[in-house]
């Protein structure tokens, strides 16, 4: 079970870059095809940039052609939470880090088998930890 990370808005602003803060704390989105992990292919895990919680494995990463890193499943059930998102006139499912509630991106039901899911994640919301 993950420990909840609680910080003030001022603490988050001090710790994160302006872009990381905009995306993770204000539910922003980075430009497509611009993130450092979009075409990243190394083996390892992707962790939350805010609290370092492990979220996704490179084994579950695939090229969805959407412009953001895409994963077919979370590293462990419950590390990512799902929330209804009706912003921008759309009906989507937002995903957040369970531990610190950072906005990560969205999940869609057009991914590969066996899950059929596509977790579409902002690169600035995650940090890669390579396998040694």
C-alpha positions, 0 to 999 in steps of 0.5 A: 500500500502506498503512503499518501504524499501531502504537500502544500501548493507552494511546496509543489511549486518549489519542487517542480519545474513550471511545466511539471507543475502545470501538468501534474498539479493543474491537470495540464497536457504537454504538446504531443510528440514533444515529451522525452519518453514518447519514443523511449525504449529502455528497460525499466520502470516509470515513476511519478515525478512528484512522489517517485511511486512506481507506476508503469513498466517498460514491458507494458509500453507500446507505440500508440501513435498518439504523441504521448507515452502509452502503456497497456497496464499499470505496474500494480492495480491501484497505483493509478486512480481513474476519475471522470473528466468532462473538460474541453467538451469531452468525456474522458477518464483522467488518471492520477497517481494514487499516492500524491494525486498528480495528474498523469494523463488519461486512459482509453479503451483502445489499447492492445490485448490482453487489457484493451487499455491505453494509458496515455501519459504526459512525459513530464509527469513521470521519471524513468528508472532503468534496469541495471 
